[in-house]
Amino acid sequence: MNFLKKAILLGCALVMMMLANCQQQTNSTDFTITGSNWDKYEGYTFNLGVQDSSDNGISTIGKSLIMNGEIKVQGHTNYVRNAFWSVTDSDGKLVTKGNCIVEPGNYSLHLKDKLVNMAMLNFEGGKYSTILYKDVFDSPDVIAALKAYFDFEATLTEADTMGTANYRKSVDIYQALPTALTEHYVELSTNHKDPVVRMLAMSFSYLELDKMKKEVLALQEEIGDHPEFITLNQIIQVRENYLQKAKISVGTAVKDFTAKDLSGKEFHLANVLKENKYTLVEFWASWCGPCRGEIPHMKKAYSHYKDKGFEIVSFSIDHSEKQWRKASEEDQIPWINTSDLLARKSPVVKLYGVTGVPNNYLVNGSGEIIAKDLRGDDLDHKLEELLGK
């Protein structure tokens, strides 16, 4: 009897081990992406990334040196994800980029000879790559839109530069492509039976905002925790910010806020406005190259006009105090320099509908916005107009 019990227990254990092994194989999260026809980027690096919540917004999950016109990226993913590929040269400079899917298994991304936005690749293999890309770009209406664009593009000459009638016509013809694509992604995001397909397609469907929020909420309840919802909720936030930003224009009242500087001192925008004739409310970030590049010019303007009733209140959309402090010290920012270190989640960012930096508003002492997005000489000319030379 003891022998029989041991045999049964051993048999059960073996069955459990087999089931576990089968489950591991079924849920394999390894992927291999190969591709050919990348010869024009020989010796460059193919990078594969997914969106995250960092300042940069993308984390790299795989790389491949392009050799003999081929790529091969191997990696591990816990989720099927919308992803981004890019090609960088030997100095790390971006050469070209596009979209794809990261999913378990083996599939291919072959570069096309003619490049048009997301239609840069031929997709082979991969369940979700096939549904989201291959099937969409092989559809008759998308093929027709691409053909019309390429056919007309072939007629363009060197004289047909931006602004000319032929160039504008080519842009109009090209618009048929995103229109056709949107129709497919709307269909996939709202009617496909696989919730993962609906989730992945949502980023490209451009649904009306309230409908998108409703669909995303339903998908979260159906799928559960998934990093793709970080992307979708960021898209929703950006769209909401655009709507909010449209309300903040020249002639409207500036939005009041309170924030602290690097020493912990609190500043109330309304008080700063009362103390000065004109205040520039500037949104920036330590990682923003154009923002940092503008600072030397702003410092000259600030030095010239600060004793004539001009002040600057900057608000950093950083989330790292270390990076904010480092950039502020490197650039020796002399004006009121604040943040709440909540980055894109900041209520101040939402209040102003900040969708990108640099972004600024020139406000008079009464709190009325009299100009916005003043960069370089535009800032000088406006201050000279208001405060003299």
C-alpha positions as CSV (number, residue, x, y, z in Angstrom):
1,M,0.0,0.0,0.0
2,N,2.8,2.4,0.9
3,F,4.4,1.6,-2.5
4,L,1.1,2.3,-4.3
5,K,0.7,5.6,-2.5
6,K,4.3,6.6,-3.4
7,A,3.7,5.7,-7.0
8,I,0.5,7.7,-7.1
9,L,2.2,10.7,-5.5
10,L,5.2,10.4,-7.9
11,G,2.9,10.2,-10.8
12,C,1.0,13.3,-9.7
13,A,4.3,15.1,-9.3
14,L,5.4,14.2,-12.8
15,V,2.1,15.3,-14.2
16,M,2.4,18.7,-12.4
17,M,5.9,19.1,-13.7
18,M,4.8,18.4,-17.2
19,L,1.9,20.8,-16.9
20,A,4.2,23.5,-15.5
21,N,6.6,23.0,-18.3
22,C,3.8,23.1,-20.9
23,Q,2.5,26.3,-19.3
24,Q,6.0,27.9,-19.4
25,Q,6.3,27.0,-23.1
26,T,2.8,28.4,-23.8
27,N,3.5,31.6,-22.0
28,S,7.0,32.1,-23.4
29,T,7.9,35.8,-23.5
30,D,11.1,35.5,-25.5
31,F,11.0,37.3,-28.9
32,T,13.3,37.4,-31.9
33,I,13.0,40.0,-34.5
34,T,14.9,39.6,-37.8
35,G,14.9,41.7,-40.9
36,S,16.5,42.3,-44.3
37,N,17.0,45.1,-46.8
38,W,18.5,47.5,-44.2
39,D,21.6,47.9,-46.4
40,K,21.4,51.7,-46.6
41,Y,22.0,51.8,-42.8
42,E,25.0,49.3,-42.9
43,G,27.0,49.6,-39.7
44,Y,24.4,51.6,-37.9
45,T,22.4,50.4,-34.9
46,F,18.8,49.3,-34.9
47,N,17.1,50.1,-31.5
48,L,13.9,48.7,-30.2
49,G,12.0,50.5,-27.4
50,V,8.7,50.7,-25.5
51,Q,7.1,53.7,-23.8
52,D,7.5,54.2,-20.1
53,S,6.8,56.9,-17.6
54,S,10.4,58.3,-17.6
55,D,11.3,61.9,-18.8
56,N,12.7,60.4,-22.0
57,G,9.4,58.4,-22.4
58,I,11.0,55.3,-24.0
59,S,13.2,52.5,-22.6
60,T,15.3,50.4,-24.9
61,I,14.6,46.7,-24.7
62,G,16.9,45.5,-27.6
63,K,19.5,46.5,-30.1
64,S,21.1,45.1,-33.2
65,L,24.1,46.2,-35.3
66,I,23.0,46.3,-38.9
67,M,25.3,43.9,-40.8
68,N,25.0,42.7,-44.4
69,G,21.7,44.6,-44.5
70,E,20.2,42.5,-41.8
71,I,19.0,43.0,-38.2
72,K,18.5,40.5,-35.4
73,V,17.1,41.6,-32.0
74,Q,16.4,39.1,-29.2
75,G,14.9,39.9,-25.9
76,H,12.3,39.3,-23.3
77,T,8.9,40.9,-22.8
78,N,6.2,40.3,-20.2
79,Y,3.5,41.9,-22.3
80,V,2.5,42.4,-26.0
81,R,3.3,46.0,-26.5
82,N,3.2,48.8,-29.0
83,A,6.8,49.6,-29.7
84,F,9.2,52.0,-31.4
85,W,12.2,51.2,-33.6
86,S,14.9,53.6,-34.6
87,V,18.2,53.6,-36.5
88,T,21.1,55.6,-35.0
89,D,24.4,56.3,-36.6
90,S,27.9,55.7,-35.1
91,D,27.6,58.9,-33.1
92,G,24.2,57.9,-31.7
93,K,22.3,60.4,-33.8
94,L,18.8,59.5,-34.9
95,V,18.6,58.6,-38.6
96,T,15.0,57.2,-39.0
97,K,12.3,55.7,-36.8
98,G,8.9,54.0,-36.9
99,N,6.4,51.8,-35.1
100,C,6.0,48.1,-34.6
101,I,4.8,45.5,-32.1
102,V,6.8,43.6,-29.4
103,E,5.3,40.1,-28.8
104,P,6.5,36.6,-28.0
105,G,7.8,34.5,-30.9
106,N,9.8,35.0,-34.1
107,Y,8.8,37.6,-36.7
108,S,10.4,40.0,-39.2
109,L,10.7,43.6,-40.1
110,H,11.9,44.1,-43.6
111,L,12.7,47.6,-44.8
112,K,10.8,48.8,-47.9
113,D,12.5,50.6,-50.7
114,K,10.1,53.5,-50.6
115,L,9.4,55.1,-47.2
116,V,6.1,56.7,-46.2
117,N,5.6,57.2,-42.5
118,M,4.4,54.0,-40.9
119,A,4.4,52.2,-44.2
120,M,8.2,51.9,-44.0
121,L,8.2,48.1,-43.3
122,N,7.0,44.8,-44.6
123,F,5.8,42.8,-41.6
124,E,6.1,39.0,-41.6
125,G,4.9,36.8,-38.8
126,G,3.7,37.6,-35.3
127,K,0.0,37.4,-34.4
128,Y,-0.5,41.0,-33.4
129,S,2.0,42.4,-36.0
130,T,0.0,40.8,-38.7
131,I,-3.4,42.2,-37.4
132,L,-2.1,45.7,-36.5
133,Y,0.3,46.3,-39.4
134,K,0.4,43.8,-42.2
135,D,-3.4,43.4,-42.6
136,V,-4.0,47.1,-42.3
137,F,-1.3,48.1,-44.8
138,D,-2.3,45.3,-47.2
139,S,-5.9,46.6,-47.3
140,P,-7.0,47.9,-50.7
141,D,-7.8,51.5,-49.6
142,V,-4.4,51.9,-47.9
143,I,-2.6,50.5,-50.9
144,A,-4.6,52.9,-53.1
145,A,-3.7,55.9,-50.9
146,L,0.0,54.9,-51.0
147,K,0.0,54.4,-54.7
148,A,-1.6,57.7,-55.4
149,Y,1.0,59.4,-53.2
150,F,3.9,57.7,-54.8
151,D,2.6,58.2,-58.4
152,F,2.2,62.0,-57.8
153,E,5.5,62.2,-55.9
154,A,7.3,60.8,-58.9
155,T,6.1,63.8,-60.9
156,L,7.6,66.4,-58.5
157,T,10.7,68.3,-59.5
158,E,13.3,70.1,-57.6
159,A,11.4,73.3,-58.1
160,D,8.4,71.9,-56.3
161,T,9.6,73.0,-52.8
162,M,7.5,73.6,-49.7
163,G,4.7,76.1,-50.4
164,T,4.5,75.6,-54.1
165,A,1.2,74.4,-55.6
166,N,2.5,71.0,-56.5
167,Y,4.0,70.5,-53.1
168,R,0.7,71.4,-51.4
169,K,-1.1,69.0,-53.7
170,S,1.2,66.2,-52.7
171,V,0.4,66.9,-49.1
172,D,-3.3,66.8,-49.8
173,I,-2.9,63.5,-51.6
174,Y,-0.9,62.1,-48.7
175,Q,-3.7,63.0,-46.2
176,A,-5.7,60.2,-47.7
177,L,-3.3,57.7,-46.1
178,P,-3.9,58.7,-42.4
179,T,-7.6,58.9,-43.1
180,A,-7.7,55.4,-44.4
181,L,-5.5,54.1,-41.6
182,T,-7.6,55.8,-38.9
183,E,-10.7,54.0,-40.2
184,H,-9.0,50.7,-39.8
185,Y,-7.8,51.4,-36.3
186,V,-11.2,52.7,-35.2
187,E,-12.7,49.4,-36.4
188,L,-10.0,47.4,-34.6
189,S,-10.1,49.4,-31.4
190,T,-13.9,49.2,-31.0
191,N,-15.1,45.9,-32.6
192,H,-12.3,43.3,-32.6
193,K,-13.0,40.3,-30.5
194,D,-9.5,40.2,-28.9
195,P,-9.2,42.9,-26.2
196,V,-5.5,43.1,-26.6
197,V,-6.0,44.1,-30.3
198,R,-8.5,46.7,-29.2
199,M,-6.0,48.1,-26.7
200,L,-3.1,48.2,-29.1
201,A,-5.2,49.8,-31.8
202,M,-6.5,52.5,-29.5
203,S,-3.3,54.5,-29.7
204,F,-3.9,55.0,-33.5
205,S,-7.7,55.3,-33.6
206,Y,-8.1,59.0,-32.6
207,L,-11.5,58.3,-31.1
208,E,-13.5,61.3,-29.8
209,L,-12.0,62.0,-26.4
210,D,-14.9,61.0,-24.2
211,K,-15.4,57.8,-26.1
212,M,-11.7,57.0,-25.9
213,K,-11.8,57.5,-22.1
214,K,-14.8,55.2,-21.8
215,E,-13.2,52.5,-24.0
216,V,-9.9,52.6,-22.2
217,L,-11.6,52.3,-18.8
218,A,-13.6,49.3,-20.1
219,L,-10.4,47.7,-21.5
220,Q,-8.6,48.2,-18.1
221,E,-11.4,46.4,-16.4
222,E,-11.3,43.6,-19.0
223,I,-7.5,43.1,-19.3
224,G,-6.3,44.3,-15.9
225,D,-2.9,45.7,-15.2
226,H,-0.9,46.3,-18.5
227,P,1.8,48.9,-19.3
228,E,0.1,49.9,-22.5
229,F,-2.4,51.8,-20.4
230,I,0.4,54.1,-19.4
231,T,0.6,55.1,-23.0
232,L,-3.1,55.4,-23.5
233,N,-3.6,57.5,-20.4
234,Q,-0.8,59.7,-21.4
235,I,-2.5,60.2,-24.8
236,I,-5.7,61.1,-23.0
237,Q,-3.8,63.6,-20.8
238,V,-2.1,65.2,-23.7
239,R,-5.4,65.6,-25.6
240,E,-7.0,67.1,-22.5
241,N,-4.0,69.4,-22.2
242,Y,-4.5,70.6,-25.7
243,L,-8.1,71.5,-25.0
244,Q,-7.0,73.3,-21.8
245,K,-4.2,75.1,-23.6
246,A,-6.6,76.4,-26.3
247,K,-8.4,78.2,-23.5
248,I,-5.2,80.1,-22.5
249,S,-4.6,82.7,-25.1
250,V,-3.7,86.4,-25.5
251,G,-6.3,88.5,-23.8
252,T,-7.3,85.9,-21.2
253,A,-6.4,85.9,-17.5
254,V,-3.3,83.9,-16.5
255,K,-3.9,80.8,-14.3
256,D,-2.6,81.4,-10.8
257,F,-0.5,78.8,-9.0
258,T,1.9,78.4,-6.1
259,A,5.2,76.5,-6.3
260,K,8.6,76.3,-4.5
261,D,12.1,77.0,-5.6
262,L,15.2,74.8,-5.0
263,S,15.6,76.3,-1.5
264,G,12.0,75.4,-0.6
265,K,10.8,79.0,-0.7
266,E,7.2,79.3,-1.9
267,F,6.2,81.7,-4.6
268,H,2.6,82.8,-5.4
269,L,2.3,83.9,-9.0
270,A,-0.4,86.4,-8.2
271,N,2.0,88.2,-5.8
272,V,4.8,88.3,-8.3
273,L,2.4,89.8,-10.9
274,K,1.5,92.6,-8.4
275,E,5.1,93.4,-7.8
276,N,6.1,93.8,-11.5
277,K,4.9,95.5,-14.7
278,Y,5.4,92.3,-16.8
279,T,6.1,88.7,-15.9
280,L,7.2,85.9,-18.2
281,V,5.7,82.5,-17.1
282,E,8.1,80.0,-18.5
283,F,7.7,76.2,-18.7
284,W,10.9,74.2,-19.2
285,A,12.8,71.0,-18.2
286,S,16.3,70.0,-17.5
287,W,16.2,67.4,-20.3
288,C,14.8,69.9,-22.9
289,G,17.6,71.0,-25.3
290,P,15.7,73.9,-26.8
291,C,14.8,75.1,-23.3
292,R,18.4,75.1,-22.2
293,G,19.5,76.7,-25.4
294,E,17.1,79.6,-24.8
295,I,18.4,80.4,-21.3
296,P,21.5,82.4,-22.2
297,H,19.3,84.8,-24.4
298,M,16.7,85.0,-21.6
299,K,19.4,85.9,-19.1
300,K,20.5,88.9,-21.2
301,A,17.0,90.1,-21.5
302,Y,16.4,89.6,-17.8
303,S,19.6,91.5,-16.9
304,H,18.6,94.4,-19.1
305,Y,14.9,94.7,-18.0
306,K,14.7,93.3,-14.4
307,D,15.1,96.9,-13.0
308,K,12.4,98.2,-15.3
309,G,9.6,96.0,-13.9
310,F,10.3,92.7,-15.7
311,E,10.4,89.3,-13.9
312,I,10.5,85.7,-14.9
313,V,8.8,82.8,-13.1
314,S,10.0,79.5,-14.5
315,F,8.3,76.2,-13.8
316,S,10.2,73.0,-14.4
317,I,8.3,69.9,-15.4
318,D,11.1,67.7,-14.1
319,H,10.4,64.9,-11.7
320,S,14.0,64.6,-10.5
321,E,15.2,67.3,-8.1
322,K,18.8,66.3,-8.8
323,Q,18.5,66.9,-12.5
324,W,16.5,70.1,-12.0
325,R,19.1,71.4,-9.6
326,K,22.0,70.3,-11.8
327,A,20.6,72.1,-14.9
328,S,19.7,75.2,-12.9
329,E,23.2,75.5,-11.4
330,E,24.9,74.8,-14.7
331,D,22.9,77.5,-16.4
332,Q,23.0,79.8,-13.4
333,I,19.3,80.7,-13.6
334,P,18.9,84.1,-11.9
335,W,15.1,84.4,-11.8
336,I,12.3,82.7,-9.8
337,N,12.8,79.1,-10.6
338,T,10.1,76.7,-9.3
339,S,8.7,73.2,-9.7
340,D,6.6,70.6,-7.9
341,L,8.6,67.7,-9.3
342,L,5.4,66.0,-10.5
343,A,6.4,66.3,-14.2
344,R,3.5,65.6,-16.5
345,K,1.2,64.7,-13.5
346,S,1.7,68.2,-12.1
347,P,-1.6,70.1,-11.5
348,V,0.2,73.2,-12.8
349,V,1.0,71.4,-16.1
350,K,-2.7,70.4,-16.3
351,L,-3.8,73.9,-15.4
352,Y,-1.9,75.4,-18.3
353,G,-2.4,72.4,-20.7
354,V,1.3,72.1,-21.2
355,T,1.9,69.7,-24.1
356,G,5.5,70.5,-24.7
357,V,8.4,72.7,-23.7
358,P,9.6,75.4,-24.0
359,N,6.3,77.2,-23.5
360,N,5.8,80.7,-22.1
361,Y,3.3,83.5,-21.5
362,L,4.0,87.2,-21.0
363,V,1.6,88.6,-18.4
364,N,1.0,92.2,-17.3
365,G,0.5,93.4,-13.7
366,S,-3.3,92.9,-13.9
367,G,-2.8,89.2,-14.8
368,E,-3.7,89.5,-18.5
369,I,-1.7,87.5,-21.0
370,I,-0.4,89.9,-23.6
371,A,1.8,87.5,-25.6
372,K,2.9,83.9,-25.7
373,D,5.7,81.7,-26.9
374,L,8.2,84.5,-27.2
375,R,11.6,83.1,-28.2
376,G,14.9,84.7,-29.1
377,D,14.5,88.1,-30.7
378,D,10.7,88.0,-30.3
379,L,11.2,88.4,-26.5
380,D,13.6,91.3,-27.0
381,H,11.3,93.1,-29.4
382,K,8.2,92.7,-27.2
383,L,10.1,94.0,-24.1
384,E,11.6,96.9,-26.0
385,E,8.0,97.8,-27.2
386,L,6.7,97.7,-23.6
387,L,9.6,98.9,-21.5
388,G,11.9,100.8,-23.9
389,K,15.5,100.1,-24.9
